[in-house]
Amino acid sequence: MANRDYENQCSKQGYKLIAGCDEAGRGPLAGPLVASAVIFPLDYNNPLINDSKKLSSKVREELYDEIINNAISYEIVVLSNEDVDKLNPYRASQIAMTKCIENIQIKPDVILTDAMPLPKLDIPVIDIIKGDAKSITIAAASILSKVTRDRLMIELDSQYPNYDFKNNKGYGTKKHLNALEEYGYCLIHRKTYEPIKSMIQKQLSFDLYNTLKNKK
């Protein structure tokens, strides 16, 4: 369970403003990627805060308000599905986290991330494997990212009701994959992800075949 061990170690080294960074939405077939940064007071603790993937949606929603109400500062950055396609998922995550630190109102002394180096920043970065399950500030950032992204996907579901985004949040569930076969892809699908990538290539090949055929 996420705790303050890493934060306490940083505090002993003289750091006072410790930011945790994490993202949500690197793997889905559709929708945005969201990254967040959170800075808590050094004496803040909440045993309920944990890796967002280990919490129910109800608990995440409750903790979202708890986090933003208790944070010294926080920042949330959203990158579109087009950004993810252009950059690739890893690079998009890195850029989104970097933007969080660049945009946050109160600048941290040190940054804890979930296994993500942030080389463009001139602030010390400690990238921790499975950090969202070990550090309370990284876990808090994961919750802000996950809740924000889930809310966006629920909104997008009303625009694209065929794909069940309100339930699958863009991930490749059986119902989502069946909808892709039946309706094709939509504007918020990631064009570099399978099976969308193959669907596009198939359509391009078909269009090229028809173009060449009509020229004969």
DODO-273334 format. One line per field, with one value per residue (C-alpha): x, y, z; residue in one letter. Coordinates in nm, 2 decimals, always signed. Example, Ala and Ser with C-alpha at 12.3 -4.5 7.8 and 13.67 -1.06 7.14 Angstrom:
BEGIN
x = (+1.23 / +1.37)
y = (-0.45 / -0.11)
z = (+0.78 / +0.71)
res = (A / S)
This chain:
BEGIN
x = (+0.00 / +0.12 / +0.28 / +0.51 / +0.84 / +0.99 / +0.85 / +1.00 / +1.34 / +1.32 / +1.23 / +1.53 / +1.75 / +1.61 / +1.34 / +1.02 / +0.80 / +0.78 / +0.57 / +0.43 / +0.36 / +0.17 / -0.06 / -0.37 / -0.46 / -0.14 / -0.30 / -0.66 / -0.76 / -0.95 / -0.95 / -0.70 / -0.40 / -0.41 / -0.11 / -0.11 / +0.12 / +0.05 / +0.23 / +0.11 / +0.21 / +0.50 / +0.27 / -0.02 / -0.11 / -0.42 / -0.41 / -0.69 / -0.48 / -0.33 / -0.26 / -0.58 / -0.60 / -0.65 / -0.94 / -1.31 / -1.45 / -1.65 / -1.34 / -1.14 / -1.41 / -1.42 / -1.04 / -1.02 / -1.19 / -0.98 / -0.66 / -0.73 / -0.86 / -0.55 / -0.28 / -0.04 / -0.06 / -0.17 / -0.18 / -0.36 / -0.26 / -0.47 / -0.32 / -0.55 / -0.56 / -0.39 / -0.11 / -0.06 / -0.05 / +0.20 / +0.43 / +0.38 / +0.24 / +0.56 / +0.67 / +0.32 / +0.33 / +0.67 / +0.57 / +0.24 / +0.42 / +0.68 / +0.41 / +0.25 / +0.57 / +0.62 / +0.26 / +0.21 / +0.17 / +0.41 / +0.73 / +0.86 / +1.21 / +1.20 / +0.98 / +0.87 / +0.74 / +0.60 / +0.91 / +0.93 / +1.25 / +1.18 / +1.52 / +1.41 / +1.35 / +1.61 / +1.46 / +1.58 / +1.36 / +1.33 / +1.16 / +1.03 / +0.92 / +0.55 / +0.57 / +0.19 / +0.17 / +0.46 / +0.44 / +0.14 / +0.20 / +0.24 / -0.07 / -0.26 / -0.14 / -0.26 / -0.61 / -0.64 / -0.54 / -0.77 / -1.08 / -1.02 / -0.98 / -1.28 / -1.50 / -1.38 / -1.46 / -1.81 / -1.87 / -1.74 / -1.97 / -2.26 / -2.09 / -2.00 / -2.26 / -2.18 / -1.86 / -1.97 / -1.69 / -1.88 / -1.80 / -1.48 / -1.31 / -1.16 / -1.00 / -1.03 / -1.32 / -1.50 / -1.80 / -1.56 / -1.39 / -1.72 / -1.83 / -1.51 / -1.59 / -1.95 / -1.91 / -1.55 / -1.34 / -1.43 / -1.25 / -1.12 / -0.97 / -0.59 / -0.48 / -0.15 / -0.31 / -0.44 / -0.69 / -0.75 / -0.41 / -0.48 / -0.83 / -0.69 / -0.42 / -0.69 / -0.90 / -0.61 / -0.52 / -0.88 / -0.90 / -0.57 / -0.70 / -1.01 / -0.81 / -0.58 / -0.87 / -1.07 / -0.76 / -0.75)
y = (+0.00 / +0.35 / +0.53 / +0.82 / +0.62 / +0.79 / +1.12 / +1.09 / +1.00 / +1.31 / +1.52 / +1.40 / +1.51 / +1.86 / +1.86 / +2.04 / +2.04 / +1.69 / +1.62 / +1.29 / +1.24 / +0.97 / +0.92 / +0.73 / +0.61 / +0.48 / +0.15 / +0.22 / +0.21 / +0.54 / +0.87 / +1.10 / +1.04 / +1.23 / +1.31 / +1.47 / +1.61 / +1.65 / +1.82 / +1.74 / +1.91 / +1.71 / +1.60 / +1.49 / +1.12 / +0.92 / +0.54 / +0.52 / +0.67 / +0.39 / +0.29 / +0.40 / +0.06 / -0.10 / +0.12 / +0.12 / +0.40 / +0.52 / +0.54 / +0.71 / +0.98 / +1.04 / +1.06 / +1.30 / +1.57 / +1.48 / +1.51 / +1.85 / +1.99 / +1.89 / +1.94 / +2.24 / +2.24 / +2.01 / +2.01 / +1.80 / +1.78 / +1.61 / +1.50 / +1.40 / +1.06 / +1.24 / +1.35 / +0.99 / +0.87 / +1.13 / +1.09 / +0.72 / +0.63 / +0.64 / +0.97 / +1.12 / +1.01 / +1.17 / +1.50 / +1.52 / +1.47 / +1.73 / +1.97 / +1.91 / +2.02 / +2.31 / +2.44 / +2.37 / +2.69 / +2.60 / +2.45 / +2.13 / +2.07 / +1.70 / +1.48 / +1.12 / +0.94 / +0.60 / +0.47 / +0.77 / +0.98 / +1.34 / +1.45 / +1.80 / +1.93 / +2.09 / +1.94 / +1.61 / +1.32 / +0.98 / +0.73 / +0.44 / +0.11 / +0.05 / +0.39 / +0.44 / +0.15 / +0.27 / +0.65 / +0.85 / +1.14 / +0.93 / +0.73 / +1.06 / +1.17 / +0.84 / +0.90 / +1.25 / +1.12 / +0.82 / +1.01 / +1.29 / +1.05 / +0.84 / +1.15 / +1.26 / +0.91 / +0.92 / +1.26 / +1.12 / +0.82 / +1.05 / +1.16 / +0.80 / +0.58 / +0.27 / +0.19 / +0.17 / +0.42 / +0.50 / +0.14 / +0.04 / +0.39 / +0.31 / -0.02 / -0.32 / -0.51 / -0.77 / -0.53 / -0.25 / -0.48 / -0.60 / -0.24 / -0.17 / -0.46 / -0.34 / +0.04 / +0.09 / +0.34 / +0.69 / +1.03 / +0.95 / +0.61 / +0.58 / +0.52 / +0.36 / +0.10 / -0.24 / -0.33 / +0.02 / +0.04 / -0.27 / -0.14 / +0.18 / -0.01 / -0.24 / +0.06 / +0.23 / -0.08 / -0.11 / +0.25 / +0.22 / -0.09 / +0.09 / +0.39 / +0.17 / -0.03 / +0.28 / +0.41 / +0.11)
z = (+0.00 / -0.08 / +0.21 / +0.30 / +0.30 / -0.01 / +0.09 / +0.44 / +0.29 / +0.07 / +0.37 / +0.56 / +0.27 / +0.30 / +0.04 / +0.14 / -0.17 / -0.30 / -0.61 / -0.72 / -1.10 / -1.28 / -1.58 / -1.69 / -2.03 / -2.19 / -2.30 / -2.42 / -2.79 / -2.76 / -2.58 / -2.42 / -2.20 / -1.87 / -1.64 / -1.29 / -1.04 / -0.66 / -0.38 / -0.03 / +0.30 / +0.47 / +0.75 / +0.53 / +0.53 / +0.42 / +0.44 / +0.18 / -0.10 / -0.31 / -0.67 / -0.86 / -1.03 / -0.69 / -0.59 / -0.69 / -0.89 / -0.59 / -0.37 / -0.64 / -0.68 / -0.30 / -0.28 / -0.58 / -0.37 / -0.07 / -0.27 / -0.43 / -0.10 / +0.09 / -0.18 / -0.16 / -0.53 / -0.81 / -1.19 / -1.45 / -1.82 / -2.10 / -2.43 / -2.71 / -2.89 / -3.18 / -2.95 / -2.84 / -3.20 / -3.30 / -3.00 / -2.90 / -2.56 / -2.36 / -2.50 / -2.46 / -2.09 / -2.04 / -2.21 / -2.02 / -1.68 / -1.78 / -1.86 / -1.52 / -1.35 / -1.58 / -1.53 / -1.16 / -0.96 / -0.68 / -0.80 / -0.63 / -0.49 / -0.60 / -0.82 / -0.76 / -1.07 / -1.15 / -1.33 / -1.57 / -1.61 / -1.69 / -1.84 / -1.96 / -1.60 / -1.39 / -1.07 / -0.92 / -1.04 / -0.86 / -1.09 / -0.88 / -1.03 / -0.93 / -0.76 / -0.77 / -0.52 / -0.30 / -0.28 / -0.15 / -0.38 / -0.69 / -0.59 / -0.55 / -0.89 / -1.04 / -0.88 / -1.02 / -1.36 / -1.36 / -1.23 / -1.48 / -1.77 / -1.67 / -1.65 / -2.00 / -2.14 / -1.99 / -2.16 / -2.49 / -2.46 / -2.54 / -2.86 / -2.96 / -2.80 / -3.02 / -2.84 / -2.47 / -2.36 / -2.04 / -1.92 / -2.10 / -2.08 / -2.42 / -2.33 / -2.57 / -2.41 / -2.62 / -2.66 / -2.78 / -3.02 / -3.16 / -3.21 / -3.40 / -3.63 / -3.68 / -3.69 / -3.77 / -3.58 / -3.47 / -3.43 / -3.08 / -3.16 / -3.17 / -3.52 / -3.43 / -3.20 / -3.31 / -3.45 / -3.57 / -3.74 / -3.95 / -4.03 / -4.17 / -4.37 / -4.51 / -4.61 / -4.77 / -4.97 / -5.08 / -5.19 / -5.38 / -5.55 / -5.66 / -5.78 / -5.99 / -6.12 / -6.23 / -6.42 / -6.64)
res = (M / A / N / R / D / Y / E / N / Q / C / S / K / Q / G / Y / K / L / I / A / G / C / D / E / A / G / R / G / P / L / A / G / P / L / V / A / S / A / V / I / F / P / L / D / Y / N / N / P / L / I / N / D / S / K / K / L / S / S / K / V / R / E / E / L / Y / D / E / I / I / N / N / A / I / S / Y / E / I / V / V / L / S / N / E / D / V / D / K / L / N / P / Y / R / A / S / Q / I / A / M / T / K / C / I / E / N / I / Q / I / K / P / D / V / I / L / T / D / A / M / P / L / P / K / L / D / I / P / V / I / D / I / I / K / G / D / A / K / S / I / T / I / A / A / A / S / I / L / S / K / V / T / R / D / R / L / M / I / E / L / D / S / Q / Y / P / N / Y / D / F / K / N / N / K / G / Y / G / T / K / K / H / L / N / A / L / E / E / Y / G / Y / C / L / I / H / R / K / T / Y / E / P / I / K / S / M / I / Q / K / Q / L / S / F / D / L / Y / N / T / L / K / N / K / K)
